[in-house]
Amino acid sequence: MTPLDGLTDLRTVGIIVGLALVSVLTRCFFFLTNKTWSLPDWAQRGLQYAPIAALSAVVLPEVVMSQGHLLASWADARLYGAAAGALMFFWRRDVLLTIAAGMSVYLPLHIGLNW
């Protein structure tokens, strides 16, 4: 046991408390002021596209890449499942049907043909 063991524990607690305070202050910043605050128009327009941009940044690499490399073959069930889901969404605009269509194409190809 070294003489710094107690100091390390105290430092860790201090860091945790400090991070908690910073987190609470930044999240409650808008509640602490009585002045009304609004985003500029350009920021509000940009936030309209944020969900689709985040979704495509997460989903697209999962569909077209495997082990960090682009797919080398068209024999991958994810491609056909994603295409079926996209077609269903553009046809019916229903998220549940999109998931059902994508999975009904993906699962037989993945399990049945081992793609």
The first five atom37 places (N, CA, C, CB, O) and aatype in JSON, in Angstrom:
{
  "aatype": [12, 16, 14, 10, 3, 7, 10, 16, 3, 10, 1, 16, 19, 7, 9, 9, 19, 7, 10, 0, 10, 19, 15, 19, 10, 16, 1, 4, 13, 13, 13, 10, 16, 2, 11, 16, 17, 15, 10, 14, 3, 17, 0, 5, 1, 7, 10, 5, 18, 0, 14, 9, 0, 0, 10, 15, 0, 19, 19, 10, 14, 6, 19, 19, 12, 15, 5, 7, 8, 10, 10, 0, 15, 17, 0, 3, 0, 1, 10, 18, 7, 0, 0, 0, 7, 0, 10, 12, 13, 13, 17, 1, 1, 3, 19, 10, 10, 16, 9, 0, 0, 7, 12, 15, 19, 18, 10, 14, 10, 8, 9, 7, 10, 2, 17],
  "atom_mask": [
    [1, 1, 1, 1, 1],
    [1, 1, 1, 1, 1],
    [1, 1, 1, 1, 1],
    [1, 1, 1, 1, 1],
    [1, 1, 1, 1, 1],
    [1, 1, 1, 0, 1],
    [1, 1, 1, 1, 1],
    [1, 1, 1, 1, 1],
    [1, 1, 1, 1, 1],
    [1, 1, 1, 1, 1],
    [1, 1, 1, 1, 1],
    [1, 1, 1, 1, 1],
    [1, 1, 1, 1, 1],
    [1, 1, 1, 0, 1],
    [1, 1, 1, 1, 1],
    [1, 1, 1, 1, 1],
    [1, 1, 1, 1, 1],
    [1, 1, 1, 0, 1],
    [1, 1, 1, 1, 1],
    [1, 1, 1, 1, 1],
    [1, 1, 1, 1, 1],
    [1, 1, 1, 1, 1],
    [1, 1, 1, 1, 1],
    [1, 1, 1, 1, 1],
    [1, 1, 1, 1, 1],
    [1, 1, 1, 1, 1],
    [1, 1, 1, 1, 1],
    [1, 1, 1, 1, 1],
    [1, 1, 1, 1, 1],
    [1, 1, 1, 1, 1],
    [1, 1, 1, 1, 1],
    [1, 1, 1, 1, 1],
    [1, 1, 1, 1, 1],
    [1, 1, 1, 1, 1],
    [1, 1, 1, 1, 1],
    [1, 1, 1, 1, 1],
    [1, 1, 1, 1, 1],
    [1, 1, 1, 1, 1],
    [1, 1, 1, 1, 1],
    [1, 1, 1, 1, 1],
    [1, 1, 1, 1, 1],
    [1, 1, 1, 1, 1],
    [1, 1, 1, 1, 1],
    [1, 1, 1, 1, 1],
    [1, 1, 1, 1, 1],
    [1, 1, 1, 0, 1],
    [1, 1, 1, 1, 1],
    [1, 1, 1, 1, 1],
    [1, 1, 1, 1, 1],
    [1, 1, 1, 1, 1],
    [1, 1, 1, 1, 1],
    [1, 1, 1, 1, 1],
    [1, 1, 1, 1, 1],
    [1, 1, 1, 1, 1],
    [1, 1, 1, 1, 1],
    [1, 1, 1, 1, 1],
    [1, 1, 1, 1, 1],
    [1, 1, 1, 1, 1],
    [1, 1, 1, 1, 1],
    [1, 1, 1, 1, 1],
    [1, 1, 1, 1, 1],
    [1, 1, 1, 1, 1],
    [1, 1, 1, 1, 1],
    [1, 1, 1, 1, 1],
    [1, 1, 1, 1, 1],
    [1, 1, 1, 1, 1],
    [1, 1, 1, 1, 1],
    [1, 1, 1, 0, 1],
    [1, 1, 1, 1, 1],
    [1, 1, 1, 1, 1],
    [1, 1, 1, 1, 1],
    [1, 1, 1, 1, 1],
    [1, 1, 1, 1, 1],
    [1, 1, 1, 1, 1],
    [1, 1, 1, 1, 1],
    [1, 1, 1, 1, 1],
    [1, 1, 1, 1, 1],
    [1, 1, 1, 1, 1],
    [1, 1, 1, 1, 1],
    [1, 1, 1, 1, 1],
    [1, 1, 1, 0, 1],
    [1, 1, 1, 1, 1],
    [1, 1, 1, 1, 1],
    [1, 1, 1, 1, 1],
    [1, 1, 1, 0, 1],
    [1, 1, 1, 1, 1],
    [1, 1, 1, 1, 1],
    [1, 1, 1, 1, 1],
    [1, 1, 1, 1, 1],
    [1, 1, 1, 1, 1],
    [1, 1, 1, 1, 1],
    [1, 1, 1, 1, 1],
    [1, 1, 1, 1, 1],
    [1, 1, 1, 1, 1],
    [1, 1, 1, 1, 1],
    [1, 1, 1, 1, 1],
    [1, 1, 1, 1, 1],
    [1, 1, 1, 1, 1],
    [1, 1, 1, 1, 1],
    [1, 1, 1, 1, 1],
    [1, 1, 1, 1, 1],
    [1, 1, 1, 0, 1],
    [1, 1, 1, 1, 1],
    [1, 1, 1, 1, 1],
    [1, 1, 1, 1, 1],
    [1, 1, 1, 1, 1],
    [1, 1, 1, 1, 1],
    [1, 1, 1, 1, 1],
    [1, 1, 1, 1, 1],
    [1, 1, 1, 1, 1],
    [1, 1, 1, 1, 1],
    [1, 1, 1, 0, 1],
    [1, 1, 1, 1, 1],
    [1, 1, 1, 1, 1],
    [1, 1, 1, 1, 1]
  ],
  "atom_positions": [
    [[0.85, -1.18, 0.0], [0.0, 0.0, 0.0], [0.9, 1.24, 0.0], [-0.97, 0.0, 1.23], [1.79, 1.37, 0.84]],
    [[0.65, 2.11, -0.92], [1.46, 3.32, -1.04], [0.78, 4.47, -0.34], [1.72, 3.66, -2.53], [-0.42, 4.43, -0.09]],
    [[1.54, 5.52, -0.02], [0.94, 6.67, 0.67], [-0.05, 7.43, -0.21], [2.02, 7.61, 1.14], [-0.83, 8.23, 0.31]],
    [[-0.05, 7.21, -1.53], [-0.93, 7.95, -2.43], [-2.28, 7.27, -2.65], [-0.25, 8.16, -3.74], [-3.12, 7.82, -3.36]],
    [[-2.49, 6.09, -2.07], [-3.76, 5.38, -2.29], [-4.96, 6.18, -1.81], [-3.74, 4.03, -1.6], [-5.96, 6.25, -2.52]],
    [[-4.9, 6.77, -0.64], [-5.99, 7.6, -0.13], [-6.2, 8.83, -0.98], [0.0, 0.0, 0.0], [-7.34, 9.26, -1.18]],
    [[-5.1, 9.43, -1.49], [-5.2, 10.61, -2.33], [-5.84, 10.27, -3.67], [-3.83, 11.22, -2.54], [-6.6, 11.07, -4.22]],
    [[-5.53, 9.1, -4.18], [-6.12, 8.69, -5.44], [-7.63, 8.53, -5.3], [-5.5, 7.38, -5.93], [-8.37, 8.95, -6.19]],
    [[-8.09, 7.95, -4.21], [-9.52, 7.8, -3.99], [-10.19, 9.16, -3.85], [-9.77, 6.95, -2.74], [-11.27, 9.37, -4.39]],
    [[-9.56, 10.09, -3.13], [-10.11, 11.43, -2.96], [-10.13, 12.17, -4.3], [-9.28, 12.21, -1.92], [-11.09, 12.88, -4.6]],
    [[-9.1, 12.0, -5.1], [-9.04, 12.62, -6.42], [-10.15, 12.07, -7.32], [-7.67, 12.4, -7.06], [-10.78, 12.82, -8.06]],
    [[-10.37, 10.77, -7.26], [-11.42, 10.15, -8.07], [-12.79, 10.68, -7.69], [-11.38, 8.62, -7.92], [-13.61, 10.98, -8.56]],
    [[-13.04, 10.8, -6.41], [-14.32, 11.33, -5.94], [-14.47, 12.78, -6.38], [-14.43, 11.22, -4.4], [-15.55, 13.2, -6.79]],
    [[-13.42, 13.55, -6.29], [-13.45, 14.94, -6.72], [-13.74, 15.07, -8.21], [0.0, 0.0, 0.0], [-14.5, 15.95, -8.62]],
    [[-13.15, 14.22, -9.01], [-13.39, 14.25, -10.45], [-14.83, 13.88, -10.76], [-12.42, 13.29, -11.18], [-15.47, 14.51, -11.61]],
    [[-15.35, 12.87, -10.09], [-16.74, 12.45, -10.33], [-17.7, 13.56, -9.94], [-17.06, 11.17, -9.54], [-18.64, 13.84, -10.67]],
    [[-17.48, 14.19, -8.8], [-18.35, 15.29, -8.36], [-18.24, 16.46, -9.33], [-17.99, 15.73, -6.92], [-19.26, 17.07, -9.67]],
    [[-17.03, 16.78, -9.76], [-16.84, 17.88, -10.71], [-17.54, 17.62, -12.03], [0.0, 0.0, 0.0], [-18.19, 18.51, -12.57]],
    [[-17.42, 16.41, -12.56], [-18.1, 16.07, -13.81], [-19.62, 16.11, -13.65], [-17.66, 14.7, -14.29], [-20.33, 16.52, -14.56]],
    [[-20.11, 15.67, -12.49], [-21.55, 15.72, -12.24], [-22.03, 17.16, -12.21], [-21.89, 15.02, -10.92], [-23.08, 17.48, -12.78]],
    [[-21.28, 18.05, -11.56], [-21.67, 19.46, -11.5], [-21.67, 20.09, -12.89], [-20.73, 20.22, -10.57], [-22.59, 20.82, -13.24]],
    [[-20.64, 19.83, -13.66], [-20.58, 20.37, -15.01], [-21.75, 19.86, -15.84], [-19.24, 20.01, -15.68], [-22.35, 20.62, -16.6]],
    [[-22.07, 18.59, -15.71], [-23.17, 18.01, -16.46], [-24.51, 18.64, -16.07], [-23.22, 16.5, -16.25], [-25.31, 18.98, -16.93]],
    [[-24.75, 18.79, -14.76], [-26.01, 19.39, -14.29], [-26.1, 20.84, -14.73], [-26.12, 19.29, -12.75], [-27.16, 21.28, -15.19]],
    [[-25.02, 21.59, -14.61], [-25.06, 23.0, -15.0], [-25.31, 23.18, -16.49], [-23.75, 23.68, -14.62], [-26.09, 24.05, -16.89]],
    [[-24.67, 22.38, -17.33], [-24.88, 22.53, -18.76], [-26.28, 22.09, -19.18], [-23.84, 21.74, -19.53], [-26.85, 22.67, -20.11]],
    [[-26.82, 21.1, -18.53], [-28.17, 20.65, -18.88], [-29.25, 21.59, -18.35], [-28.41, 19.24, -18.34], [-30.32, 21.7, -18.95]],
    [[-28.98, 22.26, -17.24], [-29.97, 23.16, -16.64], [-29.74, 24.61, -17.01], [-29.96, 23.01, -15.13], [-30.42, 25.49, -16.49]],
    [[-28.81, 24.88, -17.89], [-28.47, 26.26, -18.24], [-29.68, 27.05, -18.71], [-27.4, 26.28, -19.31], [-29.83, 28.22, -18.35]],
    [[-30.53, 26.44, -19.5], [-31.68, 27.15, -20.05], [-32.78, 27.36, -19.02], [-32.23, 26.39, -21.24], [-33.65, 28.22, -19.21]],
    [[-32.76, 26.6, -17.94], [-33.76, 26.79, -16.89], [-33.33, 27.86, -15.88], [-34.03, 25.47, -16.17], [-34.17, 28.38, -15.14]],
    [[-32.05, 28.17, -15.84], [-31.54, 29.11, -14.85], [-31.81, 30.56, -15.2], [-30.08, 28.9, -14.66], [-31.73, 31.43, -14.33]],
    [[-32.11, 30.85, -16.45], [-32.35, 32.21, -16.88], [-33.83, 32.42, -17.19], [-31.5, 32.54, -18.11], [-34.51, 31.51, -17.66]],
    [[-34.33, 33.61, -16.92], [-35.73, 33.94, -17.19], [-35.9, 34.53, -18.59], [-36.27, 34.92, -16.15], [-37.02, 34.66, -19.07]],
    [[-34.82, 34.87, -19.23], [-34.86, 35.47, -20.55], [-35.21, 34.41, -21.6], [-33.51, 36.15, -20.88], [-34.65, 33.31, -21.58]],
    [[-36.13, 34.73, -22.51], [-36.46, 33.77, -23.57], [-35.29, 33.67, -24.54], [-37.76, 34.2, -24.32], [-34.59, 34.64, -24.83]],
    [[-35.1, 32.47, -25.02], [-33.95, 32.19, -25.88], [-34.43, 31.36, -27.06], [-32.82, 31.47, -25.1], [-35.18, 30.41, -26.88]],
    [[-33.99, 31.71, -28.25], [-34.38, 30.93, -29.42], [-33.17, 30.76, -30.34], [-35.56, 31.62, -30.19], [-32.24, 31.57, -30.34]],
    [[-33.22, 29.72, -31.09], [-32.15, 29.44, -32.04], [-32.31, 30.33, -33.27], [-32.14, 27.94, -32.45], [-33.43, 30.7, -33.62]],
    [[-31.22, 30.66, -33.92], [-31.34, 31.38, -35.19], [-32.02, 30.49, -36.23], [-29.95, 31.84, -35.7], [-32.04, 29.26, -36.09]],
    [[-32.56, 31.1, -37.27], [-33.28, 30.35, -38.3], [-32.41, 29.3, -38.98], [-33.83, 31.29, -39.35], [-32.87, 28.2, -39.27]],
    [[-31.13, 29.64, -39.23], [-30.26, 28.7, -39.91], [-30.02, 27.47, -39.04], [-28.93, 29.36, -40.27], [-29.88, 26.36, -39.56]],
    [[-29.96, 27.65, -37.72], [-29.76, 26.51, -36.82], [-31.01, 25.64, -36.74], [-29.37, 26.99, -35.41], [-30.92, 24.42, -36.7]],
    [[-32.18, 26.27, -36.73], [-33.42, 25.5, -36.7], [-33.6, 24.69, -37.97], [-34.62, 26.43, -36.51], [-34.05, 23.54, -37.91]],
    [[-33.24, 25.26, -39.13], [-33.3, 24.5, -40.39], [-32.33, 23.34, -40.36], [-33.01, 25.42, -41.58], [-32.65, 22.24, -40.83]],
    [[-31.14, 23.56, -39.83], [-30.15, 22.49, -39.76], [-30.58, 21.35, -38.85], [0.0, 0.0, 0.0], [-30.3, 20.18, -39.13]],
    [[-31.27, 21.67, -37.75], [-31.72, 20.63, -36.82], [-32.82, 19.76, -37.41], [-32.21, 21.26, -35.54], [-33.05, 18.65, -36.92]],
    [[-33.5, 20.23, -38.45], [-34.51, 19.4, -39.1], [-33.87, 18.21, -39.79], [-35.31, 20.22, -40.11], [-34.5, 17.15, -39.91]],
    [[-32.62, 18.35, -40.24], [-31.94, 17.28, -40.96], [-31.07, 16.43, -40.05], [-31.11, 17.86, -42.07], [-30.52, 15.42, -40.5]],
    [[-30.92, 16.8, -38.8], [-30.03, 16.07, -37.89], [-30.46, 14.62, -37.66], [-29.97, 16.79, -36.57], [-29.6, 13.74, -37.69]],
    [[-31.74, 14.33, -37.44], [-32.1, 12.92, -37.19], [-31.81, 12.0, -38.38], [-33.58, 12.81, -36.84], [-31.29, 10.9, -38.19]],
    [[-32.12, 12.43, -39.6], [-31.87, 11.57, -40.75], [-30.38, 11.44, -41.01], [-32.58, 12.11, -41.99], [-29.93, 10.39, -41.46]],
    [[-29.62, 12.49, -40.75], [-28.17, 12.42, -40.93], [-27.55, 11.46, -39.92], [-27.54, 13.82, -40.8], [-26.68, 10.67, -40.27]],
    [[-28.0, 11.52, -38.67], [-27.47, 10.61, -37.65], [-27.87, 9.17, -37.95], [-27.97, 11.02, -36.26], [-27.05, 8.26, -37.8]],
    [[-29.1, 8.96, -38.37], [-29.56, 7.61, -38.68], [-28.78, 7.02, -39.85], [-31.04, 7.61, -39.0], [-28.37, 5.86, -39.8]],
    [[-28.58, 7.81, -40.89], [-27.83, 7.28, -42.03], [-26.37, 7.07, -41.69], [-27.95, 8.22, -43.22], [-25.74, 6.17, -42.24]],
    [[-25.81, 7.87, -40.79], [-24.42, 7.67, -40.39], [-24.24, 6.39, -39.58], [-23.94, 8.86, -39.58], [-23.15, 5.82, -39.57]],
    [[-25.29, 5.94, -38.93], [-25.21, 4.7, -38.14], [-25.59, 3.49, -38.98], [-26.11, 4.79, -36.9], [-24.91, 2.46, -38.92]],
    [[-26.66, 3.59, -39.76], [-27.21, 2.44, -40.46], [-26.42, 2.11, -41.74], [-28.67, 2.68, -40.8], [-26.12, 0.95, -41.99]],
    [[-26.1, 3.1, -42.52], [-25.47, 2.85, -43.82], [-24.16, 2.06, -43.72], [-25.2, 4.16, -44.5], [-23.99, 1.11, -44.49]],
    [[-23.24, 2.39, -42.81], [-22.04, 1.56, -42.71], [-22.33, 0.11, -42.31], [-21.1, 2.16, -41.7], [-21.62, -0.8, -42.73]],
    [[-23.38, -0.11, -41.51], [-23.73, -1.48, -41.13], [-24.26, -2.28, -42.3], [-24.77, -1.46, -40.02], [-24.13, -3.5, -42.33]],
    [[-24.85, -1.6, -43.27], [-25.42, -2.29, -44.43], [-24.35, -2.58, -45.47], [-26.54, -1.46, -45.04], [-24.34, -3.67, -46.03]],
    [[-23.47, -1.65, -45.75], [-22.53, -1.79, -46.87], [-21.13, -2.21, -46.47], [-22.46, -0.5, -47.62], [-20.26, -2.35, -47.33]],
    [[-20.87, -2.42, -45.16], [-19.53, -2.8, -44.73], [-19.59, -4.04, -43.85], [-18.86, -1.65, -43.98], [-20.57, -4.31, -43.16]],
    [[-18.49, -4.8, -43.91], [-18.33, -5.96, -43.04], [-16.87, -6.03, -42.61], [-18.75, -7.28, -43.77], [-15.97, -5.99, -43.44]],
    [[-16.64, -6.13, -41.32], [-15.28, -6.18, -40.76], [-14.46, -4.96, -41.16], [-14.58, -7.46, -41.21], [-13.25, -5.07, -41.34]],
    [[-15.1, -3.81, -41.32], [-14.4, -2.58, -41.65], [-14.08, -2.39, -43.12], [0.0, 0.0, 0.0], [-13.39, -1.43, -43.47]],
    [[-14.56, -3.28, -43.99], [-14.31, -3.18, -45.42], [-15.63, -3.21, -46.17], [-13.38, -4.33, -45.9], [-16.61, -3.8, -45.72]],
    [[-15.65, -2.56, -47.33], [-16.85, -2.61, -48.15], [-17.14, -4.03, -48.59], [-16.71, -1.7, -49.38], [-16.22, -4.84, -48.75]],
    [[-18.41, -4.34, -48.78], [-18.78, -5.69, -49.2], [-18.19, -5.99, -50.57], [-20.31, -5.84, -49.23], [-18.24, -5.16, -51.48]],
    [[-17.64, -7.17, -50.71], [-17.01, -7.56, -51.96], [-17.98, -8.29, -52.89], [-15.81, -8.45, -51.68], [-17.69, -8.48, -54.07]],
    [[-19.13, -8.7, -52.36], [-20.07, -9.49, -53.14], [-21.49, -8.97, -52.94], [-19.98, -10.98, -52.75], [-21.81, -8.37, -51.92]],
    [[-22.33, -9.21, -53.95], [-23.73, -8.86, -53.84], [-24.49, -9.91, -53.02], [-24.36, -8.71, -55.22], [-25.67, -9.71, -52.72]],
    [[-23.85, -11.0, -52.67], [-24.49, -12.08, -51.92], [-24.46, -11.76, -50.43], [-23.8, -13.43, -52.2], [-23.85, -12.49, -49.64]],
    [[-25.11, -10.7, -50.05], [-25.21, -10.32, -48.65], [-26.67, -9.94, -48.36], [-24.24, -9.13, -48.31], [-27.24, -9.06, -49.01]],
    [[-27.24, -10.61, -47.39], [-28.67, -10.44, -47.09], [-28.99, -9.02, -46.63], [-29.1, -11.43, -46.03], [-30.12, -8.56, -46.82]],
    [[-28.02, -8.32, -46.04], [-28.29, -6.97, -45.55], [-28.65, -6.01, -46.68], [-27.08, -6.43, -44.79], [-29.5, -5.14, -46.51]],
    [[-28.02, -6.17, -47.82], [-28.31, -5.3, -48.96], [-29.76, -5.44, -49.41], [-27.38, -5.62, -50.13], [-30.45, -4.44, -49.61]],
    [[-30.22, -6.67, -49.56], [-31.57, -6.93, -50.04], [-32.62, -6.6, -48.98], [-31.7, -8.38, -50.46], [-33.71, -6.12, -49.32]],
    [[-32.3, -6.85, -47.72], [-33.22, -6.49, -46.64], [-33.39, -4.98, -46.53], [0.0, 0.0, 0.0], [-34.5, -4.48, -46.34]],
    [[-32.29, -4.24, -46.64], [-32.35, -2.78, -46.58], [-33.11, -2.22, -47.78], [-30.94, -2.18, -46.52], [-33.89, -1.28, -47.65]],
    [[-32.89, -2.81, -48.95], [-33.6, -2.34, -50.14], [-35.09, -2.61, -50.02], [-33.04, -3.03, -51.41], [-35.91, -1.76, -50.37]],
    [[-35.47, -3.78, -49.53], [-36.89, -4.1, -49.35], [-37.52, -3.17, -48.32], [-37.06, -5.57, -48.92], [-38.64, -2.7, -48.51]],
    [[-36.81, -2.91, -47.23], [-37.33, -2.0, -46.22], [-37.5, -0.59, -46.77], [0.0, 0.0, 0.0], [-38.51, 0.07, -46.5]],
    [[-36.52, -0.11, -47.53], [-36.61, 1.24, -48.11], [-37.78, 1.33, -49.09], [-35.29, 1.61, -48.81], [-38.52, 2.32, -49.08]],
    [[-37.95, 0.32, -49.93], [-39.07, 0.33, -50.87], [-40.41, 0.34, -50.15], [-38.99, -0.88, -51.8], [-41.33, 1.05, -50.55]],
    [[-40.51, -0.44, -49.1], [-41.76, -0.49, -48.34], [-42.03, 0.86, -47.66], [-41.72, -1.61, -47.28], [-43.17, 1.31, -47.62]],
    [[-40.99, 1.48, -47.15], [-41.2, 2.77, -46.51], [-41.67, 3.83, -47.51], [-39.91, 3.24, -45.83], [-42.59, 4.59, -47.22]],
    [[-41.04, 3.87, -48.67], [-41.45, 4.87, -49.66], [-42.82, 4.57, -50.25], [-40.42, 4.94, -50.76], [-43.5, 5.48, -50.74]],
    [[-43.23, 3.31, -50.2], [-44.54, 2.95, -50.73], [-45.64, 3.24, -49.71], [-44.56, 1.47, -51.13], [-46.65, 3.85, -50.06]],
    [[-45.45, 2.8, -48.45], [-46.53, 2.89, -47.46], [-46.3, 3.92, -46.35], [-46.72, 1.55, -46.83], [-47.26, 4.29, -45.67]],
    [[-45.08, 4.39, -46.16], [-44.74, 5.36, -45.1], [-45.12, 4.84, -43.72], [-45.45, 6.7, -45.36], [-45.64, 5.59, -42.89]],
    [[-44.85, 3.58, -43.47], [-45.17, 2.95, -42.19], [-43.92, 2.26, -41.67], [-46.36, 1.94, -42.33], [-43.36, 1.39, -42.34]],
    [[-43.48, 2.65, -40.48], [-42.23, 2.12, -39.94], [-42.36, 0.63, -39.61], [-41.82, 2.91, -38.68], [-41.43, -0.13, -39.85]],
    [[-43.49, 0.21, -39.07], [-43.67, -1.2, -38.73], [-43.63, -2.08, -39.98], [-45.0, -1.4, -37.98], [-43.02, -3.14, -39.97]],
    [[-44.28, -1.64, -41.04], [-44.23, -2.39, -42.3], [-42.82, -2.38, -42.9], [-45.24, -1.81, -43.31], [-42.41, -3.35, -43.53]],
    [[-42.09, -1.29, -42.7], [-40.72, -1.21, -43.18], [-39.86, -2.27, -42.5], [-40.14, 0.2, -42.92], [-39.1, -2.99, -43.16]],
    [[-39.98, -2.37, -41.18], [-39.21, -3.38, -40.43], [-39.64, -4.78, -40.85], [-39.4, -3.19, -38.9], [-38.79, -5.65, -41.05]],
    [[-40.93, -5.0, -40.98], [-41.43, -6.33, -41.35], [-40.94, -6.72, -42.74], [-42.96, -6.35, -41.31], [-40.53, -7.86, -42.94]],
    [[-40.99, -5.81, -43.68], [-40.55, -6.13, -45.05], [-39.05, -6.4, -45.08], [-40.91, -4.97, -46.01], [-38.6, -7.36, -45.7]],
    [[-38.28, -5.56, -44.43], [-36.84, -5.75, -44.41], [-36.44, -7.07, -43.78], [0.0, 0.0, 0.0], [-35.59, -7.79, -44.3]],
    [[-37.06, -7.39, -42.65], [-36.73, -8.64, -41.97], [-37.25, -9.87, -42.7], [-37.28, -8.63, -40.56], [-36.64, -10.93, -42.65]],
    [[-38.39, -9.73, -43.4], [-38.92, -10.88, -44.14], [-38.04, -11.2, -45.35], [-40.36, -10.61, -44.6], [-38.06, -12.34, -45.84]],
    [[-37.28, -10.26, -45.84], [-36.33, -10.53, -46.91], [-34.98, -10.95, -46.32], [-36.15, -9.29, -47.82], [-34.34, -11.88, -46.83]],
    [[-34.56, -10.28, -45.27], [-33.25, -10.54, -44.68], [-33.13, -11.94, -44.07], [-32.94, -9.5, -43.62], [-32.18, -12.67, -44.35]],
    [[-34.1, -12.32, -43.24], [-33.98, -13.59, -42.5], [-33.9, -14.83, -43.39], [-35.15, -13.73, -41.58], [-33.03, -15.67, -43.16]],
    [[-34.76, -14.99, -44.41], [-34.61, -16.18, -45.26], [-33.26, -16.22, -46.0], [-35.74, -16.24, -46.27], [-32.67, -17.28, -46.15]],
    [[-32.79, -15.06, -46.44], [-31.5, -15.05, -47.13], [-30.36, -15.33, -46.17], [-31.29, -13.7, -47.81], [-29.42, -16.05, -46.52]],
    [[-30.43, -14.78, -44.97], [-29.35, -14.96, -44.0], [-29.33, -16.37, -43.42], [-29.48, -13.95, -42.87], [-28.28, -17.01, -43.34]],
    [[-30.5, -16.86, -43.03], [-30.57, -18.19, -42.4], [-30.6, -19.28, -43.46], [-31.82, -18.29, -41.48], [-29.88, -20.27, -43.36]],
    [[-31.45, -19.1, -44.48], [-31.62, -20.15, -45.49], [-30.44, -20.31, -46.42], [0.0, 0.0, 0.0], [-30.0, -21.43, -46.68]],
    [[-29.9, -19.2, -46.93], [-28.78, -19.28, -47.87], [-27.43, -19.0, -47.22], [-29.0, -18.3, -49.01], [-26.38, -19.06, -47.87]],
    [[-27.46, -18.69, -45.91], [-26.25, -18.42, -45.16], [-25.45, -17.25, -45.76], [-25.37, -19.69, -45.11], [-24.22, -17.28, -45.83]],
    [[-26.18, -16.23, -46.19], [-25.53, -15.03, -46.74], [-25.1, -14.14, -45.62], [-26.45, -14.27, -47.69], [-24.53, -13.07, -45.86]]
  ]
}
